[in-house]
Amino acid sequence: MTAAERIEHLRHAFPEAGLFRDKEWRLAPASFPLAPEILSILEALGPALRAFQRACNELYFASLEDPQLAWVASLLDQGKPAWLVELGRLPRFRDALPGVLRPDLVLTEEGVCLTELDSLPGGIGLTDWLGSSYASLGDAVVGGARGMADGFASAFPGEDILISRESADYQPEMEWLAARAPRHDQQPRRVLNPWNVAPDALTGGRFYRFFELFDLDQVEHSADLLRQAAEGRLDFTPPLKAFLEEKLWLALFHAPSLQDWWERELATGVLDLLRRCIPRGWVVDPTPLPPHAILPGLDIQNWREAAEFGGSRRRLVLKISGFSELGWGSRGVFIGHDLSQMQWAGALDTALASFPSNPYLIQEFHAGRLIDQPFWDADAGVLRSMRARARLCPYYFVPEETEETRLGGVLATVCPADKKILHGMRDAVMLPCLAE
């Protein structure tokens, strides 16, 4: 098939209801190729990140009992209502972990750089559609034509999907996914909205929670639903653990005082892989250091010194940790070397002032590898190429009956090279991945 014929095939394959509301992206005639060494990293990352998340969960609960670790829970619970904190600590949720993990990985010259770990990810239905559609063209996509749908069904065998208003843009892709991944009891998988269903009608059910915990005030009947969950009268997944949804964990992974914990909880190979992939990070905590102490790796005594960094030292990413409407997408993210010194200092001031309620973290910036990405120019009807950088989002599912992670598929978001923050945008190309 020619490039034009492949594009026409993809256009005809679009579901009638679409996949995202008011979202567009560029099409390309072929899947995104992954070099063998990159695919090997992605295959190893699933079990490693599952082990990391389990160790994070264990650390949080250990910090509730060990005075020397008490600062961990205190930090992760900042800004959250007491009732939500207590809900996440209920014994019945003690060992519960999310059934799907999606890291955001920047493809770099050295490998991949992990910028976020999402356990409530969008894009599952989109990646399923991309995988099935490009597989129908003959592309050997990672996970196969049904990797995403089957992965979701194995991780969430009996769950219906509950979507809030704040997440409603994703409803079409979840409708697509529900039709492709039926429940194991052969009942249709329903996609429900809190505003048009009575809480009592949900009693006894199991639900994939597609809404953020920071947004509960905007979720109709949330108090009723959470009370039922606390009493065991209905089940939510991902678990109602706000502390697990914080980006701060990526900074805590590098905290000197926690290295003994990670080395005890994680296998050597897992640690080595995570250290390769997770950039160094720091919690932006305004607490003064003793005069003889410095922030390791930054070699500064206080954050005011960081505000005065010149351009070469500002190759840093400042981002809000999570429990906020700014905590998803590209909102609440500042690229240091893209800002003037005054803008950078202002962003740091905002982060420091926000610490008691919404902590921020800083990570080292790793530039994406430059690539040439073909795309279809719909206006001219021709194939063009753009200089670009890529973000890779592998989706790992954990079947209910086992702890073995399953790589369902990989979404590549390929953005123009001048974009520092790589995310879905109108001029990006979104593709499934295949082994090169």
C-alpha positions in Angstrom: 0.0 0.0 0.0 1.1 3.5 -0.7 1.4 6.1 2.2 -1.8 7.7 0.9 -3.7 4.4 0.9 -2.5 3.6 4.5 -3.6 7.0 5.7 -7.0 6.5 4.1 -7.3 3.1 5.8 -6.6 4.7 9.2 -9.1 7.5 8.6 -11.8 4.9 7.8 -10.9 2.9 10.9 -11.6 5.8 13.3 -14.6 5.0 15.6 -17.7 7.1 14.8 -17.6 8.7 18.2 -13.9 9.6 18.0 -11.4 8.9 20.7 -10.9 12.3 22.4 -13.3 15.2 22.5 -11.9 18.2 20.7 -8.5 16.6 20.2 -6.5 16.3 17.0 -3.1 14.9 16.0 -1.2 14.2 12.9 -1.3 10.8 11.2 1.7 8.9 9.9 1.6 5.9 7.6 3.8 3.6 9.7 4.3 2.7 13.3 7.2 4.2 15.4 10.2 1.8 15.3 12.0 0.9 18.6 15.6 -0.2 18.5 16.1 -3.6 20.2 18.0 -2.0 23.1 15.1 0.4 23.8 12.5 -2.3 23.6 14.6 -4.4 26.0 14.6 -1.5 28.5 10.8 -1.1 28.2 10.3 -4.9 28.7 12.4 -4.8 31.9 10.9 -1.5 33.2 7.4 -3.1 33.8 8.5 -5.4 36.6 11.0 -2.9 37.9 8.4 -0.1 38.3 5.9 -2.5 39.9 8.6 -3.5 42.4 9.3 0.3 43.0 5.7 1.1 43.5 5.3 -1.8 46.0 8.4 -0.5 47.8 6.9 3.0 47.9 3.7 1.6 49.4 5.7 -0.3 52.0 7.8 2.8 52.9 4.7 4.9 53.4 3.2 2.5 55.9 6.6 1.9 57.6 6.9 5.7 58.1 3.7 5.6 60.1 5.4 3.5 62.7 9.1 4.4 62.5 9.9 7.8 64.0 13.0 8.1 61.9 10.9 7.7 58.7 7.9 9.7 59.9 8.9 12.6 57.6 8.0 10.5 54.6 4.3 10.2 55.3 4.2 13.8 56.6 5.6 15.0 53.3 3.3 12.9 51.1 0.2 13.8 53.1 0.7 17.6 53.0 -2.3 19.5 51.6 -4.7 16.5 51.7 -7.9 16.5 53.8 -7.6 14.3 56.9 -10.5 12.1 55.9 -8.7 11.2 52.6 -5.5 10.5 54.3 -7.3 8.1 56.7 -9.1 6.5 53.8 -5.8 5.6 52.2 -4.5 4.0 55.4 -7.5 1.6 56.0 -6.3 -1.9 56.6 -8.4 -3.3 53.8 -6.4 -1.2 51.3 -3.0 -1.9 52.9 -1.5 -4.0 50.1 -3.6 -2.7 47.2 -1.7 -1.4 44.2 -2.8 0.0 40.8 -3.5 -2.6 38.1 -2.0 -0.4 35.3 1.2 1.6 35.2 2.3 4.1 32.6 5.7 5.8 32.8 6.3 8.9 30.6 9.7 8.3 29.0 11.7 10.8 26.9 13.7 9.0 24.2 17.3 10.3 24.6 20.7 9.5 23.1 21.5 7.4 26.1 18.3 5.5 26.4 15.1 6.7 28.1 14.5 9.3 30.9 11.5 8.7 33.1 9.7 12.0 33.9 6.4 10.7 35.4 4.8 7.4 36.6 1.1 7.5 36.2 -1.2 4.9 37.7 -4.4 6.6 36.4 -3.4 7.1 32.8 -5.3 8.4 29.8 -4.6 7.0 26.4 -5.4 3.3 27.0 -8.3 3.3 24.5 -6.3 5.4 22.0 -3.3 3.1 22.2 -5.6 0.1 21.7 -7.1 1.7 18.6 -3.7 2.6 17.2 -2.4 -0.9 17.9 -5.3 -2.6 16.3 -5.5 -0.2 13.3 -1.8 -0.3 12.4 -1.7 -4.1 13.0 -4.4 -4.4 10.4 -1.9 -2.7 8.0 0.6 -5.5 8.7 2.7 -3.6 11.3 4.1 -5.9 14.1 3.1 -3.5 16.9 4.4 -4.1 20.4 1.7 -6.1 22.3 -0.1 -7.1 19.1 -3.5 -6.1 17.8 -5.2 -6.9 21.1 -2.4 -6.3 23.6 -4.1 -3.2 25.2 -7.6 -4.6 25.3 -6.6 -8.0 26.6 -4.2 -6.4 29.1 -7.0 -4.2 30.5 -9.4 -7.1 30.7 -6.9 -9.2 32.6 -6.1 -6.4 35.1 -9.7 -5.3 35.6 -11.8 -8.5 34.9 -15.0 -7.3 36.6 -14.7 -3.6 36.8 -17.0 -1.1 35.1 -15.6 2.4 34.3 -16.6 5.5 36.3 -15.6 8.8 34.6 -15.9 12.3 36.2 -16.7 15.5 34.4 -13.1 16.6 34.7 -12.0 13.5 32.8 -14.9 13.5 30.3 -12.7 14.3 27.3 -11.5 10.7 27.6 -14.9 9.2 27.6 -14.9 8.3 23.9 -11.7 6.3 24.2 -13.0 4.5 27.3 -16.3 3.6 25.4 -14.1 2.1 22.6 -12.0 0.2 25.2 -15.1 -1.1 27.0 -16.4 -2.6 23.8 -13.1 -4.2 23.1 -12.4 -5.5 26.6 -15.6 -7.1 28.0 -15.8 -8.3 31.6 -14.8 -11.8 32.4 -18.4 -12.6 33.5 -19.4 -11.9 29.8 -21.5 -8.9 31.0 -21.0 -5.7 29.0 -18.4 -3.4 30.6 -20.3 -0.2 31.4 -18.9 3.3 31.2 -20.7 5.4 33.8 -20.7 9.0 35.0 -21.3 10.0 38.6 -23.8 12.7 37.6 -26.3 10.4 36.0 -26.3 7.4 38.3 -27.6 7.0 41.8 -25.0 5.9 44.4 -27.2 3.1 45.6 -27.2 1.7 42.1 -23.4 1.2 42.4 -23.5 -0.7 45.7 -21.7 -4.0 45.4 -20.0 -3.1 42.2 -16.3 -2.9 41.2 -15.2 0.2 39.4 -12.1 1.5 37.5 -11.8 5.0 38.9 -11.1 7.4 36.1 -11.0 10.5 38.2 -8.3 12.2 40.3 -8.6 12.2 44.1 -7.8 16.0 44.2 -11.0 16.5 42.2 -13.4 14.8 44.5 -15.2 18.0 45.3 -16.3 18.1 41.6 -17.3 14.4 41.5 -21.0 14.0 42.2 -21.9 11.7 45.1 -18.2 11.3 46.0 -18.9 11.4 49.7 -21.5 8.6 49.4 -19.3 6.5 47.1 -16.2 6.8 49.3 -18.1 5.9 52.4 -19.3 2.8 50.6 -15.7 2.0 49.6 -14.5 2.5 53.2 -17.2 0.1 54.4 -16.4 -2.5 51.8 -19.7 -2.2 50.0 -18.0 -1.3 46.6 -14.5 -1.4 45.3 -12.4 1.1 43.4 -9.2 0.7 41.5 -6.7 2.3 41.4 -6.9 2.2 45.2 -7.9 5.3 47.1 -4.3 6.1 48.1 -3.5 9.7 47.3 0.1 9.3 48.5 0.8 6.8 45.7 -0.1 9.3 43.1 2.6 11.9 44.0 5.5 12.7 41.6 7.6 13.3 44.8 8.5 9.6 44.7 10.8 10.2 41.8 12.8 12.7 44.0 12.6 10.4 47.1 14.1 7.6 45.0 17.4 9.7 45.1 17.1 10.9 48.7 20.4 10.0 50.5 18.6 9.1 53.7 16.4 6.5 51.8 19.1 4.7 49.9 19.3 1.9 52.5 15.5 1.4 52.1 15.6 1.1 48.4 18.6 -1.2 48.5 16.9 -3.4 51.0 13.5 -3.5 49.2 14.7 -3.7 45.5 16.8 -6.2 43.7 20.2 -5.0 42.5 19.1 -5.3 38.8 16.0 -3.3 39.5 17.9 -0.6 41.3 20.4 -0.3 38.5 17.7 0.0 35.8 15.8 2.6 37.8 18.9 4.6 38.5 19.6 4.7 34.7 16.1 5.8 33.9 14.9 8.1 36.7 16.8 11.5 36.6 18.1 12.9 39.8 15.5 14.9 41.7 15.0 17.0 44.8 12.0 18.0 46.9 11.6 21.8 46.9 11.4 22.2 50.6 11.9 25.6 52.1 13.1 24.2 55.5 16.5 25.8 56.2 19.5 23.6 56.2 22.3 23.8 58.8 25.1 26.1 57.8 27.4 23.2 57.1 25.0 21.2 54.9 24.2 21.3 51.2 21.7 19.9 48.8 23.5 16.9 47.3 24.0 17.1 43.6 23.0 20.8 43.4 25.8 21.8 45.8 23.8 24.7 47.2 22.9 25.6 50.8 19.5 27.1 50.1 17.0 27.5 47.3 17.8 31.2 46.9 21.1 30.1 45.3 19.2 28.0 42.8 17.1 31.0 41.9 20.3 32.7 40.7 21.5 29.9 38.5 22.7 30.9 35.1 21.3 29.3 31.9 23.7 26.3 31.9 22.8 25.4 35.5 19.1 25.8 34.9 18.8 22.6 32.9 16.2 21.6 35.4 12.5 20.8 35.4 10.3 22.2 38.2 6.9 20.6 38.5 4.1 20.3 41.0 3.9 16.9 42.7 0.3 15.9 42.1 -2.6 16.7 44.4 -3.7 19.7 42.3 -5.5 20.6 39.2 -2.1 21.7 37.9 -0.6 18.2 38.5 -1.5 16.6 35.2 -0.7 17.3 31.5 1.9 20.0 31.0 0.4 22.3 33.6 2.5 23.2 36.6 5.7 22.4 34.7 8.6 24.9 34.2 11.7 24.2 32.1 14.5 26.2 33.7 16.7 26.9 30.7 13.6 28.0 28.7 12.9 30.8 31.2 14.7 34.0 32.0 16.4 34.2 35.3 13.6 36.4 36.6 10.9 33.9 35.4 12.9 31.0 36.9 13.2 32.8 40.3 9.5 33.6 40.2 8.6 29.9 39.5 10.9 28.8 42.4 9.2 31.4 44.7 5.8 29.9 43.8 7.0 26.4 44.5 8.5 27.4 47.9 5.3 29.2 48.9 3.2 26.2 47.8 5.2 23.7 49.9 2.8 23.4 52.8 -0.1 22.4 50.6 1.2 21.4 47.2 4.9 20.4 47.2 7.0 20.7 44.1 10.0 18.8 42.9 12.9 19.5 40.6 14.5 17.0 38.2 17.4 17.2 35.9 16.5 17.9 32.3 17.4 15.4 29.7 17.0 16.4 26.1 15.1 14.2 23.7 17.0 12.5 20.9 16.5 14.3 17.6 14.8 12.2 15.0 13.1 12.7 11.6 9.4 11.7 11.7 7.3 11.3 8.6 3.7 12.7 8.8 0.9 13.1 6.5 0.1 16.7 5.5 -3.7 16.5 5.2 -4.0 19.9 3.5 -1.5 19.2 0.8 -2.2 15.5 0.6 1.5 14.6 0.7 4.0 12.9 3.0 6.3 15.3 4.8 9.0 15.0 7.5 9.6 17.0 10.6 12.6 17.2 13.0 11.2 15.9 16.2 11.6 14.4 19.6 9.6 11.5 21.1 7.9 10.6 24.3 7.3 6.9 24.8 4.4 5.7 27.0 4.5 1.9 27.7 1.3 0.5 29.3 1.9 -2.2 31.9 -1.0 -4.3 33.1 -0.9 -6.5 36.2 -3.4 -9.4 35.9 -5.6 -9.8 39.0 -4.4 -13.4 39.6 -0.7 -12.6 39.3 2.0 -10.0 40.0 3.6 -10.4 36.6 3.4 -7.2 34.6 2.2 -7.4 31.0 3.3 -4.9 28.4 0.1 -4.2 26.5 1.5 -1.6 24.0 3.6 1.5 23.7 2.3 4.9 22.6 4.8 7.2 20.9 4.0 10.9 21.0 6.3 12.6 18.5 6.5 16.4 18.8 8.3 19.1 16.8 11.9 19.4 18.0 11.4 22.9 19.4 8.9 21.7 22.0 10.6 21.0 25.4 7.5 19.5 27.0 6.5 16.5 25.0 2.7 15.8 25.1 -0.2 15.3 22.8 -0.8 18.4 20.8 -2.3 19.3 17.4 1.1 19.3 15.6 2.3 16.0 17.3 2.2 12.6 15.7 0.7 9.8 17.8 1.7 6.2 16.9 1.9 2.7 18.2 5.4 1.3 18.5 7.0 -1.8 16.8 10.3 -3.6 17.2 12.7 -2.2 14.7 
